[in-house]
Amino acid sequence: MAVYPVNLNIEGRPCAVIGGGHVAYRKVKALLKAKAIVTVISPVLIEELAQLAERSDIIYSAKAYSQGDLNAYFLVICATDHSEVNQRAALEAKENGSLVNVVDNESVSDFTVPAQVNRGDLLFTVSTGGKSPALSRQLRAELADTYGAEYELYLELVANVRSFIKTKLKTSQERETFWNKAMNKEILDLLKQGELSVAEERIKHAISSCGTKS
């Protein structure tokens, strides 16, 4: 299946997950992390999903899927243990213009969800087009080992001084020089060691040293 990679903004969008098991729970967690409004349709829920429903983190429709349930969703994930139910739900969702993922049938899905590694706003994804889930898992583990929490901290520090960077560094050459100085192993090692204030000073010094001298 040829795909077009995209990061989808679903904050505040109504999304539905059909199914109440462990696969559905993983899908729900990802949707909630993306700040979607999530409805789960299933006659029963595993404990983790039941707790989300009790806290009103999700909207719970305590019933088996039936025709007419999917007329109001931007995105629908079909994650029951029954392929026939998933197929029927997918068909209705598509007819209503929803984006659809069927966990047990890539061929009728509008999108697939790649293996992911998150470091705050830094996101790595891995996909093998369904040819080798084992390779996806291996590469995800390697990325997780290589890019630790220090990258999330680095991104936060850079975000904090972003407006200063734009003000101080007027030219593309100055900005390129800054990134060459600020994106280095020494600063990342400081963050890994918990030396946030020292790392921040190094970044600010890099800005000052790259700015146009008056």
mmCIF file of the C-alpha atoms, coordinates in Angstrom:
data_MODEL
# 
_entry.id   MODEL 
# 
loop_
_atom_site.group_PDB 
_atom_site.id 
_atom_site.type_symbol 
_atom_site.label_atom_id 
_atom_site.label_alt_id 
_atom_site.label_comp_id 
_atom_site.label_asym_id 
_atom_site.label_entity_id 
_atom_site.label_seq_id 
_atom_site.pdbx_PDB_ins_code 
_atom_site.Cartn_x 
_atom_site.Cartn_y 
_atom_site.Cartn_z 
_atom_site.occupancy 
_atom_site.B_iso_or_equiv 
_atom_site.pdbx_formal_charge 
_atom_site.auth_seq_id 
_atom_site.auth_comp_id 
_atom_site.auth_asym_id 
_atom_site.auth_atom_id 
_atom_site.pdbx_PDB_model_num 
ATOM 1   C CA . MET A 1 1   ? 0.000   0.000  0.000  1.00 0.00 ? 1   MET A CA 1 
ATOM 2   C CA . ALA A 1 2   ? 1.488   3.349  -1.039 1.00 0.00 ? 2   ALA A CA 1 
ATOM 3   C CA . VAL A 1 3   ? 1.154   5.855  1.806  1.00 0.00 ? 3   VAL A CA 1 
ATOM 4   C CA . TYR A 1 4   ? 1.515   9.589  2.360  1.00 0.00 ? 4   TYR A CA 1 
ATOM 5   C CA . PRO A 1 5   ? 3.144   10.235 5.759  1.00 0.00 ? 5   PRO A CA 1 
ATOM 6   C CA . VAL A 1 6   ? 1.480   12.969 7.808  1.00 0.00 ? 6   VAL A CA 1 
ATOM 7   C CA . ASN A 1 7   ? 1.175   14.149 11.412 1.00 0.00 ? 7   ASN A CA 1 
ATOM 8   C CA . LEU A 1 8   ? -2.540  14.623 12.024 1.00 0.00 ? 8   LEU A CA 1 
ATOM 9   C CA . ASN A 1 9   ? -3.929  17.272 14.379 1.00 0.00 ? 9   ASN A CA 1 
ATOM 10  C CA . ILE A 1 10  ? -6.964  15.704 16.086 1.00 0.00 ? 10  ILE A CA 1 
ATOM 11  C CA . GLU A 1 11  ? -7.128  17.907 19.182 1.00 0.00 ? 11  GLU A CA 1 
ATOM 12  C CA . GLY A 1 12  ? -10.784 18.405 20.088 1.00 0.00 ? 12  GLY A CA 1 
ATOM 13  C CA . ARG A 1 13  ? -11.954 16.138 17.261 1.00 0.00 ? 13  ARG A CA 1 
ATOM 14  C CA . PRO A 1 14  ? -14.535 13.419 17.939 1.00 0.00 ? 14  PRO A CA 1 
ATOM 15  C CA . CYS A 1 15  ? -12.986 9.992  17.439 1.00 0.00 ? 15  CYS A CA 1 
ATOM 16  C CA . ALA A 1 16  ? -14.421 6.522  18.020 1.00 0.00 ? 16  ALA A CA 1 
ATOM 17  C CA . VAL A 1 17  ? -12.861 3.195  18.928 1.00 0.00 ? 17  VAL A CA 1 
ATOM 18  C CA . ILE A 1 18  ? -14.919 0.064  18.356 1.00 0.00 ? 18  ILE A CA 1 
ATOM 19  C CA . GLY A 1 19  ? -13.870 -2.585 20.875 1.00 0.00 ? 19  GLY A CA 1 
ATOM 20  C CA . GLY A 1 20  ? -13.053 -2.810 24.553 1.00 0.00 ? 20  GLY A CA 1 
ATOM 21  C CA . GLY A 1 21  ? -9.965  -4.994 24.754 1.00 0.00 ? 21  GLY A CA 1 
ATOM 22  C CA . HIS A 1 22  ? -6.231  -4.456 25.042 1.00 0.00 ? 22  HIS A CA 1 
ATOM 23  C CA . VAL A 1 23  ? -5.740  -3.420 21.417 1.00 0.00 ? 23  VAL A CA 1 
ATOM 24  C CA . ALA A 1 24  ? -8.553  -0.892 21.755 1.00 0.00 ? 24  ALA A CA 1 
ATOM 25  C CA . TYR A 1 25  ? -6.954  0.412  24.955 1.00 0.00 ? 25  TYR A CA 1 
ATOM 26  C CA . ARG A 1 26  ? -3.652  1.074  23.176 1.00 0.00 ? 26  ARG A CA 1 
ATOM 27  C CA . LYS A 1 27  ? -5.487  2.966  20.461 1.00 0.00 ? 27  LYS A CA 1 
ATOM 28  C CA . VAL A 1 28  ? -7.482  4.967  23.015 1.00 0.00 ? 28  VAL A CA 1 
ATOM 29  C CA . LYS A 1 29  ? -4.333  5.961  24.903 1.00 0.00 ? 29  LYS A CA 1 
ATOM 30  C CA . ALA A 1 30  ? -2.760  7.332  21.730 1.00 0.00 ? 30  ALA A CA 1 
ATOM 31  C CA . LEU A 1 31  ? -5.905  9.281  20.831 1.00 0.00 ? 31  LEU A CA 1 
ATOM 32  C CA . LEU A 1 32  ? -6.155  10.771 24.313 1.00 0.00 ? 32  LEU A CA 1 
ATOM 33  C CA . LYS A 1 33  ? -2.496  11.756 24.183 1.00 0.00 ? 33  LYS A CA 1 
ATOM 34  C CA . ALA A 1 34  ? -3.314  13.648 20.994 1.00 0.00 ? 34  ALA A CA 1 
ATOM 35  C CA . LYS A 1 35  ? -6.168  15.367 22.913 1.00 0.00 ? 35  LYS A CA 1 
ATOM 36  C CA . ALA A 1 36  ? -8.977  13.869 20.855 1.00 0.00 ? 36  ALA A CA 1 
ATOM 37  C CA . ILE A 1 37  ? -12.489 13.461 22.238 1.00 0.00 ? 37  ILE A CA 1 
ATOM 38  C CA . VAL A 1 38  ? -12.782 9.684  22.372 1.00 0.00 ? 38  VAL A CA 1 
ATOM 39  C CA . THR A 1 39  ? -15.893 7.496  22.348 1.00 0.00 ? 39  THR A CA 1 
ATOM 40  C CA . VAL A 1 40  ? -15.515 3.777  22.969 1.00 0.00 ? 40  VAL A CA 1 
ATOM 41  C CA . ILE A 1 41  ? -18.264 1.482  21.714 1.00 0.00 ? 41  ILE A CA 1 
ATOM 42  C CA . SER A 1 42  ? -18.230 -1.976 23.284 1.00 0.00 ? 42  SER A CA 1 
ATOM 43  C CA . PRO A 1 43  ? -20.508 -4.132 25.452 1.00 0.00 ? 43  PRO A CA 1 
ATOM 44  C CA . VAL A 1 44  ? -17.622 -4.813 27.872 1.00 0.00 ? 44  VAL A CA 1 
ATOM 45  C CA . LEU A 1 45  ? -14.366 -3.082 28.773 1.00 0.00 ? 45  LEU A CA 1 
ATOM 46  C CA . ILE A 1 46  ? -11.083 -4.251 30.215 1.00 0.00 ? 46  ILE A CA 1 
ATOM 47  C CA . GLU A 1 47  ? -10.243 -2.697 33.570 1.00 0.00 ? 47  GLU A CA 1 
ATOM 48  C CA . GLU A 1 48  ? -7.984  0.012  32.133 1.00 0.00 ? 48  GLU A CA 1 
ATOM 49  C CA . LEU A 1 49  ? -10.701 1.284  29.802 1.00 0.00 ? 49  LEU A CA 1 
ATOM 50  C CA . ALA A 1 50  ? -13.316 1.013  32.556 1.00 0.00 ? 50  ALA A CA 1 
ATOM 51  C CA . GLN A 1 51  ? -11.176 3.312  34.707 1.00 0.00 ? 51  GLN A CA 1 
ATOM 52  C CA . LEU A 1 52  ? -10.947 5.859  31.884 1.00 0.00 ? 52  LEU A CA 1 
ATOM 53  C CA . ALA A 1 53  ? -14.740 5.755  31.574 1.00 0.00 ? 53  ALA A CA 1 
ATOM 54  C CA . GLU A 1 54  ? -15.199 6.179  35.333 1.00 0.00 ? 54  GLU A CA 1 
ATOM 55  C CA . ARG A 1 55  ? -12.997 9.292  35.244 1.00 0.00 ? 55  ARG A CA 1 
ATOM 56  C CA . SER A 1 56  ? -14.897 10.580 32.195 1.00 0.00 ? 56  SER A CA 1 
ATOM 57  C CA . ASP A 1 57  ? -11.681 10.626 30.194 1.00 0.00 ? 57  ASP A CA 1 
ATOM 58  C CA . ILE A 1 58  ? -13.630 8.816  27.481 1.00 0.00 ? 58  ILE A CA 1 
ATOM 59  C CA . ILE A 1 59  ? -17.273 8.646  26.446 1.00 0.00 ? 59  ILE A CA 1 
ATOM 60  C CA . TYR A 1 60  ? -18.459 5.083  26.881 1.00 0.00 ? 60  TYR A CA 1 
ATOM 61  C CA . SER A 1 61  ? -21.265 3.566  24.810 1.00 0.00 ? 61  SER A CA 1 
ATOM 62  C CA . ALA A 1 62  ? -22.003 0.245  26.548 1.00 0.00 ? 62  ALA A CA 1 
ATOM 63  C CA . LYS A 1 63  ? -23.251 -1.725 23.554 1.00 0.00 ? 63  LYS A CA 1 
ATOM 64  C CA . ALA A 1 64  ? -22.107 -3.807 20.638 1.00 0.00 ? 64  ALA A CA 1 
ATOM 65  C CA . TYR A 1 65  ? -21.550 -1.850 17.443 1.00 0.00 ? 65  TYR A CA 1 
ATOM 66  C CA . SER A 1 66  ? -24.646 -1.543 15.237 1.00 0.00 ? 66  SER A CA 1 
ATOM 67  C CA . GLN A 1 67  ? -25.478 0.362  12.083 1.00 0.00 ? 67  GLN A CA 1 
ATOM 68  C CA . GLY A 1 68  ? -25.995 4.047  12.792 1.00 0.00 ? 68  GLY A CA 1 
ATOM 69  C CA . ASP A 1 69  ? -23.397 4.348  15.553 1.00 0.00 ? 69  ASP A CA 1 
ATOM 70  C CA . LEU A 1 70  ? -20.757 6.091  13.436 1.00 0.00 ? 70  LEU A CA 1 
ATOM 71  C CA . ASN A 1 71  ? -22.294 9.193  11.919 1.00 0.00 ? 71  ASN A CA 1 
ATOM 72  C CA . ALA A 1 72  ? -20.437 11.852 13.878 1.00 0.00 ? 72  ALA A CA 1 
ATOM 73  C CA . TYR A 1 73  ? -16.728 11.025 13.980 1.00 0.00 ? 73  TYR A CA 1 
ATOM 74  C CA . PHE A 1 74  ? -13.671 12.485 12.320 1.00 0.00 ? 74  PHE A CA 1 
ATOM 75  C CA . LEU A 1 75  ? -11.697 9.289  12.839 1.00 0.00 ? 75  LEU A CA 1 
ATOM 76  C CA . VAL A 1 76  ? -12.745 5.717  13.609 1.00 0.00 ? 76  VAL A CA 1 
ATOM 77  C CA . ILE A 1 77  ? -10.616 2.778  14.733 1.00 0.00 ? 77  ILE A CA 1 
ATOM 78  C CA . CYS A 1 78  ? -12.147 -0.685 14.444 1.00 0.00 ? 78  CYS A CA 1 
ATOM 79  C CA . ALA A 1 79  ? -10.485 -2.874 17.074 1.00 0.00 ? 79  ALA A CA 1 
ATOM 80  C CA . THR A 1 80  ? -12.828 -5.720 17.990 1.00 0.00 ? 80  THR A CA 1 
ATOM 81  C CA . ASP A 1 81  ? -11.892 -9.393 17.931 1.00 0.00 ? 81  ASP A CA 1 
ATOM 82  C CA . HIS A 1 82  ? -14.395 -9.982 15.131 1.00 0.00 ? 82  HIS A CA 1 
ATOM 83  C CA . SER A 1 83  ? -13.257 -9.233 11.593 1.00 0.00 ? 83  SER A CA 1 
ATOM 84  C CA . GLU A 1 84  ? -16.816 -9.110 10.272 1.00 0.00 ? 84  GLU A CA 1 
ATOM 85  C CA . VAL A 1 85  ? -17.812 -6.475 12.845 1.00 0.00 ? 85  VAL A CA 1 
ATOM 86  C CA . ASN A 1 86  ? -14.708 -4.454 12.039 1.00 0.00 ? 86  ASN A CA 1 
ATOM 87  C CA . GLN A 1 87  ? -15.524 -4.595 8.330  1.00 0.00 ? 87  GLN A CA 1 
ATOM 88  C CA . ARG A 1 88  ? -19.128 -3.446 8.819  1.00 0.00 ? 88  ARG A CA 1 
ATOM 89  C CA . ALA A 1 89  ? -18.085 -0.607 11.096 1.00 0.00 ? 89  ALA A CA 1 
ATOM 90  C CA . ALA A 1 90  ? -15.369 0.472  8.652  1.00 0.00 ? 90  ALA A CA 1 
ATOM 91  C CA . LEU A 1 91  ? -17.831 0.546  5.778  1.00 0.00 ? 91  LEU A CA 1 
ATOM 92  C CA . GLU A 1 92  ? -20.280 2.750  7.673  1.00 0.00 ? 92  GLU A CA 1 
ATOM 93  C CA . ALA A 1 93  ? -17.534 5.073  8.885  1.00 0.00 ? 93  ALA A CA 1 
ATOM 94  C CA . LYS A 1 94  ? -16.176 5.506  5.361  1.00 0.00 ? 94  LYS A CA 1 
ATOM 95  C CA . GLU A 1 95  ? -19.628 6.216  3.991  1.00 0.00 ? 95  GLU A CA 1 
ATOM 96  C CA . ASN A 1 96  ? -19.888 9.003  6.579  1.00 0.00 ? 96  ASN A CA 1 
ATOM 97  C CA . GLY A 1 97  ? -16.550 10.514 5.561  1.00 0.00 ? 97  GLY A CA 1 
ATOM 98  C CA . SER A 1 98  ? -14.501 9.367  8.563  1.00 0.00 ? 98  SER A CA 1 
ATOM 99  C CA . LEU A 1 99  ? -10.852 8.383  8.398  1.00 0.00 ? 99  LEU A CA 1 
ATOM 100 C CA . VAL A 1 100 ? -10.750 4.662  9.204  1.00 0.00 ? 100 VAL A CA 1 
ATOM 101 C CA . ASN A 1 101 ? -8.227  2.246  10.642 1.00 0.00 ? 101 ASN A CA 1 
ATOM 102 C CA . VAL A 1 102 ? -9.062  -1.461 10.891 1.00 0.00 ? 102 VAL A CA 1 
ATOM 103 C CA . VAL A 1 103 ? -6.549  -3.163 13.152 1.00 0.00 ? 103 VAL A CA 1 
ATOM 104 C CA . ASP A 1 104 ? -6.807  -6.562 11.447 1.00 0.00 ? 104 ASP A CA 1 
ATOM 105 C CA . ASN A 1 105 ? -7.135  -5.432 7.827  1.00 0.00 ? 105 ASN A CA 1 
ATOM 106 C CA . GLU A 1 106 ? -4.741  -2.897 6.357  1.00 0.00 ? 106 GLU A CA 1 
ATOM 107 C CA . SER A 1 107 ? -6.324  -3.149 2.914  1.00 0.00 ? 107 SER A CA 1 
ATOM 108 C CA . VAL A 1 108 ? -9.572  -1.480 3.997  1.00 0.00 ? 108 VAL A CA 1 
ATOM 109 C CA . SER A 1 109 ? -7.876  1.104  6.222  1.00 0.00 ? 109 SER A CA 1 
ATOM 110 C CA . ASP A 1 110 ? -7.371  4.740  5.252  1.00 0.00 ? 110 ASP A CA 1 
ATOM 111 C CA . PHE A 1 111 ? -4.310  4.911  7.478  1.00 0.00 ? 111 PHE A CA 1 
ATOM 112 C CA . THR A 1 112 ? -2.029  2.782  9.616  1.00 0.00 ? 112 THR A CA 1 
ATOM 113 C CA . VAL A 1 113 ? -0.347  3.757  12.870 1.00 0.00 ? 113 VAL A CA 1 
ATOM 114 C CA . PRO A 1 114 ? 3.445   3.350  12.810 1.00 0.00 ? 114 PRO A CA 1 
ATOM 115 C CA . ALA A 1 115 ? 5.624   2.293  15.721 1.00 0.00 ? 115 ALA A CA 1 
ATOM 116 C CA . GLN A 1 116 ? 6.452   5.404  17.731 1.00 0.00 ? 116 GLN A CA 1 
ATOM 117 C CA . VAL A 1 117 ? 9.025   6.849  20.101 1.00 0.00 ? 117 VAL A CA 1 
ATOM 118 C CA . ASN A 1 118 ? 8.074   10.099 21.837 1.00 0.00 ? 118 ASN A CA 1 
ATOM 119 C CA . ARG A 1 119 ? 10.410  12.503 23.543 1.00 0.00 ? 119 ARG A CA 1 
ATOM 120 C CA . GLY A 1 120 ? 8.020   15.309 24.374 1.00 0.00 ? 120 GLY A CA 1 
ATOM 121 C CA . ASP A 1 121 ? 7.254   17.066 21.107 1.00 0.00 ? 121 ASP A CA 1 
ATOM 122 C CA . LEU A 1 122 ? 9.996   15.089 19.381 1.00 0.00 ? 122 LEU A CA 1 
ATOM 123 C CA . LEU A 1 123 ? 8.415   12.166 17.556 1.00 0.00 ? 123 LEU A CA 1 
ATOM 124 C CA . PHE A 1 124 ? 10.066  9.269  15.747 1.00 0.00 ? 124 PHE A CA 1 
ATOM 125 C CA . THR A 1 125 ? 7.966   6.841  13.714 1.00 0.00 ? 125 THR A CA 1 
ATOM 126 C CA . VAL A 1 126 ? 8.857   3.554  12.059 1.00 0.00 ? 126 VAL A CA 1 
ATOM 127 C CA . SER A 1 127 ? 6.873   1.701  9.429  1.00 0.00 ? 127 SER A CA 1 
ATOM 128 C CA . THR A 1 128 ? 7.681   -1.288 7.274  1.00 0.00 ? 128 THR A CA 1 
ATOM 129 C CA . GLY A 1 129 ? 4.416   -1.170 5.358  1.00 0.00 ? 129 GLY A CA 1 
ATOM 130 C CA . GLY A 1 130 ? 3.216   -4.180 7.314  1.00 0.00 ? 130 GLY A CA 1 
ATOM 131 C CA . LYS A 1 131 ? 6.000   -6.376 5.916  1.00 0.00 ? 131 LYS A CA 1 
ATOM 132 C CA . SER A 1 132 ? 7.871   -6.874 9.188  1.00 0.00 ? 132 SER A CA 1 
ATOM 133 C CA . PRO A 1 133 ? 6.333   -5.801 12.515 1.00 0.00 ? 133 PRO A CA 1 
ATOM 134 C CA . ALA A 1 134 ? 9.336   -7.410 14.223 1.00 0.00 ? 134 ALA A CA 1 
ATOM 135 C CA . LEU A 1 135 ? 11.716  -5.048 12.413 1.00 0.00 ? 135 LEU A CA 1 
ATOM 136 C CA . SER A 1 136 ? 9.518   -2.084 13.374 1.00 0.00 ? 136 SER A CA 1 
ATOM 137 C CA . ARG A 1 137 ? 9.732   -3.119 17.028 1.00 0.00 ? 137 ARG A CA 1 
ATOM 138 C CA . GLN A 1 138 ? 13.495  -3.564 16.817 1.00 0.00 ? 138 GLN A CA 1 
ATOM 139 C CA . LEU A 1 139 ? 14.057  -0.172 15.213 1.00 0.00 ? 139 LEU A CA 1 
ATOM 140 C CA . ARG A 1 140 ? 11.733  1.494  17.710 1.00 0.00 ? 140 ARG A CA 1 
ATOM 141 C CA . ALA A 1 141 ? 13.745  -0.012 20.567 1.00 0.00 ? 141 ALA A CA 1 
ATOM 142 C CA . GLU A 1 142 ? 16.997  1.196  18.993 1.00 0.00 ? 142 GLU A CA 1 
ATOM 143 C CA . LEU A 1 143 ? 15.605  4.715  18.618 1.00 0.00 ? 143 LEU A CA 1 
ATOM 144 C CA . ALA A 1 144 ? 14.413  4.701  22.227 1.00 0.00 ? 144 ALA A CA 1 
ATOM 145 C CA . ASP A 1 145 ? 17.900  3.680  23.402 1.00 0.00 ? 145 ASP A CA 1 
ATOM 146 C CA . THR A 1 146 ? 19.652  6.241  21.205 1.00 0.00 ? 146 THR A CA 1 
ATOM 147 C CA . TYR A 1 147 ? 17.439  9.258  21.865 1.00 0.00 ? 147 TYR A CA 1 
ATOM 148 C CA . GLY A 1 148 ? 16.789  9.638  25.566 1.00 0.00 ? 148 GLY A CA 1 
ATOM 149 C CA . ALA A 1 149 ? 14.953  12.171 27.714 1.00 0.00 ? 149 ALA A CA 1 
ATOM 150 C CA . GLU A 1 150 ? 17.746  14.719 27.152 1.00 0.00 ? 150 GLU A CA 1 
ATOM 151 C CA . TYR A 1 151 ? 16.348  15.377 23.663 1.00 0.00 ? 151 TYR A CA 1 
ATOM 152 C CA . GLU A 1 152 ? 12.993  16.376 25.137 1.00 0.00 ? 152 GLU A CA 1 
ATOM 153 C CA . LEU A 1 153 ? 14.770  18.747 27.530 1.00 0.00 ? 153 LEU A CA 1 
ATOM 154 C CA . TYR A 1 154 ? 16.856  20.178 24.698 1.00 0.00 ? 154 TYR A CA 1 
ATOM 155 C CA . LEU A 1 155 ? 13.761  20.878 22.638 1.00 0.00 ? 155 LEU A CA 1 
ATOM 156 C CA . GLU A 1 156 ? 12.099  22.620 25.581 1.00 0.00 ? 156 GLU A CA 1 
ATOM 157 C CA . LEU A 1 157 ? 15.151  24.819 26.168 1.00 0.00 ? 157 LEU A CA 1 
ATOM 158 C CA . VAL A 1 158 ? 15.339  25.823 22.518 1.00 0.00 ? 158 VAL A CA 1 
ATOM 159 C CA . ALA A 1 159 ? 11.613  26.604 22.523 1.00 0.00 ? 159 ALA A CA 1 
ATOM 160 C CA . ASN A 1 160 ? 12.109  28.871 25.544 1.00 0.00 ? 160 ASN A CA 1 
ATOM 161 C CA . VAL A 1 161 ? 14.716  30.976 23.736 1.00 0.00 ? 161 VAL A CA 1 
ATOM 162 C CA . ARG A 1 162 ? 13.149  30.791 20.276 1.00 0.00 ? 162 ARG A CA 1 
ATOM 163 C CA . SER A 1 163 ? 11.887  34.381 20.233 1.00 0.00 ? 163 SER A CA 1 
ATOM 164 C CA . PHE A 1 164 ? 15.314  35.575 21.378 1.00 0.00 ? 164 PHE A CA 1 
ATOM 165 C CA . ILE A 1 165 ? 16.922  33.574 18.557 1.00 0.00 ? 165 ILE A CA 1 
ATOM 166 C CA . LYS A 1 166 ? 14.684  35.281 15.988 1.00 0.00 ? 166 LYS A CA 1 
ATOM 167 C CA . THR A 1 167 ? 15.474  38.725 17.435 1.00 0.00 ? 167 THR A CA 1 
ATOM 168 C CA . LYS A 1 168 ? 19.190  38.271 17.883 1.00 0.00 ? 168 LYS A CA 1 
ATOM 169 C CA . LEU A 1 169 ? 20.092  36.193 14.842 1.00 0.00 ? 169 LEU A CA 1 
ATOM 170 C CA . LYS A 1 170 ? 19.019  38.182 11.783 1.00 0.00 ? 170 LYS A CA 1 
ATOM 171 C CA . THR A 1 171 ? 20.542  36.172 8.956  1.00 0.00 ? 171 THR A CA 1 
ATOM 172 C CA . SER A 1 172 ? 20.278  32.540 7.889  1.00 0.00 ? 172 SER A CA 1 
ATOM 173 C CA . GLN A 1 173 ? 24.055  32.229 8.193  1.00 0.00 ? 173 GLN A CA 1 
ATOM 174 C CA . GLU A 1 174 ? 23.938  33.356 11.840 1.00 0.00 ? 174 GLU A CA 1 
ATOM 175 C CA . ARG A 1 175 ? 21.141  30.901 12.586 1.00 0.00 ? 175 ARG A CA 1 
ATOM 176 C CA . GLU A 1 176 ? 23.013  28.055 10.898 1.00 0.00 ? 176 GLU A CA 1 
ATOM 177 C CA . THR A 1 177 ? 26.133  28.871 12.936 1.00 0.00 ? 177 THR A CA 1 
ATOM 178 C CA . PHE A 1 178 ? 24.026  28.897 16.115 1.00 0.00 ? 178 PHE A CA 1 
ATOM 179 C CA . TRP A 1 179 ? 22.526  25.475 15.439 1.00 0.00 ? 179 TRP A CA 1 
ATOM 180 C CA . ASN A 1 180 ? 25.984  24.050 14.740 1.00 0.00 ? 180 ASN A CA 1 
ATOM 181 C CA . LYS A 1 181 ? 27.110  25.316 18.157 1.00 0.00 ? 181 LYS A CA 1 
ATOM 182 C CA . ALA A 1 182 ? 23.963  24.569 20.147 1.00 0.00 ? 182 ALA A CA 1 
ATOM 183 C CA . MET A 1 183 ? 23.204  21.122 18.758 1.00 0.00 ? 183 MET A CA 1 
ATOM 184 C CA . ASN A 1 184 ? 26.194  19.234 20.107 1.00 0.00 ? 184 ASN A CA 1 
ATOM 185 C CA . LYS A 1 185 ? 26.999  16.282 22.336 1.00 0.00 ? 185 LYS A CA 1 
ATOM 186 C CA . GLU A 1 186 ? 28.313  18.460 25.177 1.00 0.00 ? 186 GLU A CA 1 
ATOM 187 C CA . ILE A 1 187 ? 24.972  20.195 25.687 1.00 0.00 ? 187 ILE A CA 1 
ATOM 188 C CA . LEU A 1 188 ? 23.051  16.936 25.347 1.00 0.00 ? 188 LEU A CA 1 
ATOM 189 C CA . ASP A 1 189 ? 25.368  15.290 27.902 1.00 0.00 ? 189 ASP A CA 1 
ATOM 190 C CA . LEU A 1 190 ? 24.722  18.152 30.334 1.00 0.00 ? 190 LEU A CA 1 
ATOM 191 C CA . LEU A 1 191 ? 20.988  17.622 29.971 1.00 0.00 ? 191 LEU A CA 1 
ATOM 192 C CA . LYS A 1 192 ? 21.404  13.878 30.426 1.00 0.00 ? 192 LYS A CA 1 
ATOM 193 C CA . GLN A 1 193 ? 23.232  14.585 33.685 1.00 0.00 ? 193 GLN A CA 1 
ATOM 194 C CA . GLY A 1 194 ? 20.487  16.916 34.886 1.00 0.00 ? 194 GLY A CA 1 
ATOM 195 C CA . GLU A 1 195 ? 22.546  20.098 34.463 1.00 0.00 ? 195 GLU A CA 1 
ATOM 196 C CA . LEU A 1 196 ? 19.666  22.082 32.952 1.00 0.00 ? 196 LEU A CA 1 
ATOM 197 C CA . SER A 1 197 ? 20.818  25.547 34.010 1.00 0.00 ? 197 SER A CA 1 
ATOM 198 C CA . VAL A 1 198 ? 24.342  24.983 32.681 1.00 0.00 ? 198 VAL A CA 1 
ATOM 199 C CA . ALA A 1 199 ? 22.981  23.672 29.373 1.00 0.00 ? 199 ALA A CA 1 
ATOM 200 C CA . GLU A 1 200 ? 20.668  26.670 29.074 1.00 0.00 ? 200 GLU A CA 1 
ATOM 201 C CA . GLU A 1 201 ? 23.581  29.046 29.633 1.00 0.00 ? 201 GLU A CA 1 
ATOM 202 C CA . ARG A 1 202 ? 25.556  27.276 26.914 1.00 0.00 ? 202 ARG A CA 1 
ATOM 203 C CA . ILE A 1 203 ? 22.658  27.717 24.498 1.00 0.00 ? 203 ILE A CA 1 
ATOM 204 C CA . LYS A 1 204 ? 22.307  31.405 25.367 1.00 0.00 ? 204 LYS A CA 1 
ATOM 205 C CA . HIS A 1 205 ? 26.041  31.877 24.953 1.00 0.00 ? 205 HIS A CA 1 
ATOM 206 C CA . ALA A 1 206 ? 25.806  30.254 21.515 1.00 0.00 ? 206 ALA A CA 1 
ATOM 207 C CA . ILE A 1 207 ? 23.136  32.796 20.565 1.00 0.00 ? 207 ILE A CA 1 
ATOM 208 C CA . SER A 1 208 ? 25.206  35.733 21.790 1.00 0.00 ? 208 SER A CA 1 
ATOM 209 C CA . SER A 1 209 ? 28.359  34.551 20.052 1.00 0.00 ? 209 SER A CA 1 
ATOM 210 C CA . CYS A 1 210 ? 26.533  34.149 16.736 1.00 0.00 ? 210 CYS A CA 1 
ATOM 211 C CA . GLY A 1 211 ? 24.673  37.454 16.713 1.00 0.00 ? 211 GLY A CA 1 
ATOM 212 C CA . THR A 1 212 ? 25.637  40.451 14.624 1.00 0.00 ? 212 THR A CA 1 
ATOM 213 C CA . LYS A 1 213 ? 28.136  42.575 16.493 1.00 0.00 ? 213 LYS A CA 1 
ATOM 214 C CA . SER A 1 214 ? 27.262  46.249 16.683 1.00 0.00 ? 214 SER A CA 1 
# 
